[in-house]
Amino acid sequence: MPKYIMWGTYCNDVLEKRAPHRQAHLDGLAQQKAAAVLITIGPTKDLTQCFGIYEADDEATIRQLIESDPYWQNGVWTDYEVKEWIQAI
């Protein structure tokens, strides 16, 4: 099954803006992890970007997951890019 990487950008006031949506965001990620679609995801230390690795049948599935996430819907994530990834090692 293909793997995909996602690079996303956070809003400037990420700590304040994410607070009311954080639990719903984490719950959704836990469901994706349990379904073996999400391999890993997390922010950069400076909280300007996030990086995720997914495994799914197609890119559209990943985009749907990202765009249904409370962080995307509420402007915590402001931009993202998805690329199919070839895991060499």
Buried (B, 14 or more C-beta within 10 A) or exposed (E): EBBBBBBBEBBEEBEEBBEEBBEBBEEBBEEBEEEEBBBEBEBEEEEEBBEBBBBBEEBEBBBEBBEEBBBBEBEBBEEBEBEEBEEEE
